[in-house]
Amino acid sequence: MYRGESENARGIYTGKIRDVYNPIDKAFVISDELKRLKKNKVDISRYKHLPVISLWGDPEDLHDEDRGIIVNGFKKGRLWERAAFMRYYKNGQNTFESIVGLRQHGRGSRKKYVKKKNFRIYFRDKYGEKSFKLEPHISFKEGSPIKRMVLRKEHGIYFRNDYTSFLLHKLGGLGPKFEHAALMINGELHGVYTMTAHLTFNQLKLSVGHENFVLAKIYGEMTTRDLILYEKLRSILEKYPDINYDFVDDKVSMDSAIADVLVVMYSGNGDWSQGMYFKDLEGKNKWKYISWDFDTTFSKNGYNSSNGATNAFNTRSVDLVTKKKKGKVLWSIFNRLIYKDQKFRKYFSDKVNELFTILESAEHEEVLKRYELIASEISDVEAKNNIQLFRDYKIKRKSILCKDLKEFVNLTPETCIEN
């Protein structure tokens, strides 16, 4: 008997002789057509600043009704990985090439009507290169090898995931780190994608250096041990009668939690609390929150619109964190401390000042100028307009956030006094 639908499938002895044939053996075949296609090249002469990922795949592996991973978007696991050939170009030079494993990635992009899919790339010994190290800054720990890389299409507002990631990390938070690239599949440009290391247990252990850690995804499966430890953390933060700043800070990295909360408020991210909680069990370490999913930021939408909001900059801010996601760890930390704990109120006020300082910094301007180079290279007017949106948002959002802090939590940080 072969249990083929599981990603970690293994043969199970049932007292009968099972088939020698293993379906995984035929899942990722380097076909004659792939061998032919991999010899093709793409024209990258227009890309001076934007890296290029060129993927070549057997059309049957991509589009065939029975076998194609693009057609069968909701079928997952090792049986739905296909061999592809990848080249990576940077500064006009071919810097990496190897056979890789290719799968679809994500949730919404798997739907058939979504033309531009998200993908996951696997680097394995049997294919050639066993890891990708050419963009060390996109690893969770800079320089650690990347065994799985995610390619996500820029939908809606260009650059917003990378932009929120910049703000998050500058405030002391944790989350995916991005690089942009033009993605070509079989010679066809699919658009600007973000590259990032896939934050899974197997990928994170390369950054951590061991595997004795808890990884509790808010939306996702977890081991029994990790679920118990996560629920214990939730219970402590939700039900202990008198928590204070020091009590919470002893257990949770305050910066990792509050950086996310503040970026949610600033960016208007109504679909927040999508990440995972991490705790290194080697020694005395705190829980850390790893943030992701900022796909609804900097826009007026069903998650974050409020009465009278006419533009992205005046959508909901503070009440996203006071009224939504009740009972979650981040909600409990912020809402149980902000009204009465003076040490936390001072800490959060300082974080708000820090955010506004970052937004006025030279480094912030360098980030936007890098986006402008990319937008010019791809000749995309919408991308250029989105960068201007970030500039306008910075000017107009401050007064809204300051006003809401005063209204909802009676807090006036120093940088808000002028408002």
N, C-alpha and C positions, 0 to 999 in steps of 0.2 A: 504494500500500500504506500502511496506517495501523497503527502499532504502538500499540494503544490501552491495553494493560494496564499500561504503565509510568506512574508519576506524572509523570515528565519527558518524556512521549511527544512525539515530533515525527514529522512526515511523512518517510518515507525514499524517495528516488527510486530506482526499480528498473528504469528503462528503459521503464516503462509509464505510461500516464496513470492516476493514482490518483483515487479518488472525491473529489469536492469536499466531500462530507458528512464532517464531523468529529464523531465520537461525543461529544466533550466539549461541543460546542455544545448538546446535548440533556441533558447530565448534570445541570446545575443551572439549571433553568427556574423562573422566577417565575410560577407557574401562577395561573389565575384563582381557584382555591381558596385559595392562599396569600394573594392580595390580599384576599380576603374575610376570612380568618381573622385577618390582622394587625390588623384593626380591633377585635378582641375585647380585653377587659381582664381582669385577674385581681384578686382581692381580696387586698391585702397589708396590711390594717389590723392584723393580729396581729404583724407583724414590725417591731419598734422598733430592734433592734440588728443583726439578721441581714440582710445584703443579699439581694435576690431577683433571680434570672435567670428571665425568662419567655421561652420559645421557642415560636413558632408555626410549624408545618410542615404541608405538604400530607400527609394521611394516606397517600397513595400513595407519597410520597417516603420515608416512615418504615416502612410495614408491608406494602407490596405485595410479593408473592413474587418478581416480576421486577425491581422497581425500588427497593424499600425498603431503606434502609441498616441498619435494626434487624434485619430478617429475614436479610439477607445480611451478617452481621457480619464474616466473614473475607475479604470482598472489599474491596480497598483502592485508594488512589490517587485521582486527580482524577476518574475516571469514577464514583467512589462518594462524591462530595461533592454535597450537596443544598442548595438555597437554603432559608433559614429566616428568620424575623423575630425579632429579639432586642430585648427591653427590659431595662434594668438599673435596679433601684430601690435606693436607699440612703437610710437614715433616713426612709423613707416617701415619698421623692420619685423620680419618673422622671428619671434623670440621663443616660440614653443609650438611643438606639434606632436600629436600622439593619437592613437585610437583611444576613445573614452566610452564610458557607458552613458546613455542618454535616457532620461525619463521625464514625464511631465511633473510639474510641481504646483502646489497650492490647492485652492478650493474653487473659487469662482471661475478662474481661467480654464478649468477643465471642461466647462460647458461647450457643446458643439458650436453654438453660434458665436463664441468668442474666437476671432480669427487669429489673434496674436497670443500664443500660449506662453506660460511660464515654464521653465525647464530646470532640471537638476542634472548636473554632470558629475559622474563618478570616475575617479582616477584609481586604477587597479594595476597590480603587477602583471596580470595576464594580458592586459591591453597594451602596456608599454610603460608610460610614465605613471608612477604610483602616487604622485602628489603634484600639486601646483603651488609654486613658491614665488611666482613672478610679481605678485601683488601682496607683499607680506603684511601690509597695513589692514587688509580686509579680514584677517584672521581675528578670532576673539582675543587671542594674545598675539601681539605683533610678531611675525616671524615663524609662528608655528605652521607646519605643513597643512595644506588644504586637501582633504580626501574627497570632500563633497562640496560642490559649488553651486549656488542657486543663481539663475538668471531670471530676473523679474522685469516684465515690460513696464515702462513708464506710462501709466494711464492717467488721464485727466491732467493734473498739474505736473509738469516736468520738474524733476529734481527734489520734490517735496520730501521723499523718504531720506535722501542723503542730507538735505538741509536740516530736518528735525533731528537726524542722527548727530550732526555737528553740534547743535545746541545741547542735545542731551549729554553728549560726552564732555563738553566744556563745563557743564554743571555738575559733573561727577557721576553721571548715570552710566548704565551699561546697555549695550544693544548691538545689533549688526553694524558692521562698517562696510561702506560701499565704495565701489568704483564704477564709473559709467563706461559702456562700450557699445559700439555698433554691432548688432548681431546679424549675421548672414547665414541663411540655411540653403544649401544647394545653390549658392550664388545669388539668392534673392534677399534684399535688405528687409529685415523684419522691424527695424526701428532701434531706438536707443533703449538699452536695457541696463539694469544695475546688476553688478556682480557682488556676491557676498558669500562668505563661508556658511554652510548649512549648520545651524546650531542644534546639533543632535548630541546624544550621549557619546557616540563614537568620535565625533569631531571634537567635542569639548575635552575629551580625555587627552587629546594631543596637546591642547593648550594648558590643561591643569597639570599634566605629568603623571597622573594616576587615575584610577576609576572609582575611588572611594568618595563619591560625592552624591548629593541628592539633586535630582533634576525633576521639578514638578511643573509640568505644563498646565496652564489654566484650562486650555482646550486641547486635550490630548490624553493619550494613555500614559499611565505611570505605574511603576512597580508597587506592590503592596506596601513595602517599607517606605517608599517615597511618599505615597498617599497618606500613610499614617502620620509621618513627620510633618507633612504640609498641613494636614487637618489639625494637628496639635498646635502649630503656629497660629492658624486661624482662630482656634478656640481661645488661645492666650490673649490675642490682640482684640478679639471681639467681646470676651466675657469676663476677663479680669476686671474687678470693679474700679480700681484706681491706678490706671497706668499713667506714666509721665514720660517726658523726653528721655531721661536716663534709662528707664525701664525698657523702652522700645529700642533705643540705640544700642543697648547691650545685646540685643537679639537680631536686629536687622540693620544693614547698612543704610543709614538715614539718607545719604546722598543718592544711592541707587533708587530708593523709593520716591523721594521728593523731587529729584530731577525729572522723573517721569510725570509726576503730578503737575509740576509747573509748566513743562512743555505742552502737556495736554491743555492746560488753561490758555496758554499763549496761542497755540496753533488751532484751537477750537476742535480738538479731536474727540468727537462724540463717541466713536467706536473704540474706546480705550480699554485698558486692562486685558490685553491679548497675549501677554508674554509668558514668562515662566520664572520660577523661583529656584535659586541655586544655592547649595551650601556644601562647602568643602568639609568633609568629616575628618580630615587629617589635622588634628590640633583643634584649638578653640577658634572657630571662625563664625562670622555672622552670616545670616541669610542675605542674599543679594537678589535684587529684582533685575531681570533681563528684559528690556522693553523691545517690542516690535509692533508692526502694523500701524503706520501713520498714513494710510491711504485716504482718509477723509479730512486731512488737515488743510487749512488755508482755503476753505471753500464753504459756502452756505449749502447745507444739505439736510436731509431728514434727521440725522443724528444730532446736529448741533444748532439748528436754526431756533431762533427765539422770537417772541412777539416783537414785531417792528424791525427785525433785522433785514436790511436790504442789501448788505454787502458782506463779504467774508470777514472783514475786520471787526464788524459789530455783532457777530454771532456770539452765542453763549460762551462764557469763560469759567468763572469760579463755580457756578452751579452745576457744571459738568461733573465736578468732583464731589460736590455736596449732595446732589440729588440722584446721581447715577452710580451704578455698580455698588450699591449698598451691601455691606457684609464682606466685600473683598478685602484683602490685606491692606492695599493702598488706601482704600476708603476708610478703613478702621483707623489707620495711623493718622491720617490727616484730620478726619472729623472728630476723633476723640481727643485730639490735642489742641487743635487750632483755637478753640473757644476759651480754654481755661488755663493751658500750660504756658506760662510766660517765657520759659526757655525755648519752647518750640516756636512760639510766635516771633521771638527775636530771630531764631534760626531761619524761619521761613521768610521773614522780612529781608534778611540779609541775602537770601537766595534770589528774591525778586530783584534786589539791587544788582546782584551779580548778573542776572539775565540781561537787564537793560545795559549794563556795562559791556557785555559781550556783543550785543547788537550794535554798539557804537564803535567797536574795536576795528583795528586795521585787519586783523585776521578774518573777521566777518566779511569785510569788503573783498578780501582776496578770494573767499569762497564764491561770492557772487560773480566776480570777474572770471573765475574758472568756468562757471556755468555759461557766461557770455561767450567765451571762446568755443565751447561745445555747440551752443546754439548757432553761432555764426558758421561753424564748420558743417552743420547739417542743414543750414539754410532754412530753419524752421521758425516762422514768425510767432507761432504760438509759444514756443519755448522762450523766445525773447520776451514776449509779453508776460510770461510767468515769472521771469526774473524781476521785471518791473513790479509785478504784484508783491514780491517779497520786500522790495524797497518801500513801496507805498504802505504795505501792511505794518512794517516796522514803525513808521511815523504815526499811523492812525490807531494801531492796536493798543498802544501804551495807555492812552487816556481811558479806553474801555476797560482794560484789565484793572487799572488803578481804581476806577469808579466801582467796579464789581467787588474788589477786595474790601473796599470801605463798606459797601452795602451788605455783603453776605457774611463777612467775618470781622468787620470793624477793625480793619488793619490798613495803616497808611505807611508803607515803606518810605524811606528817605527820598528815593528817586521819584516817588509819586507826589511829593509835596507841591511841586510846581503845577500839578494838575488840580 
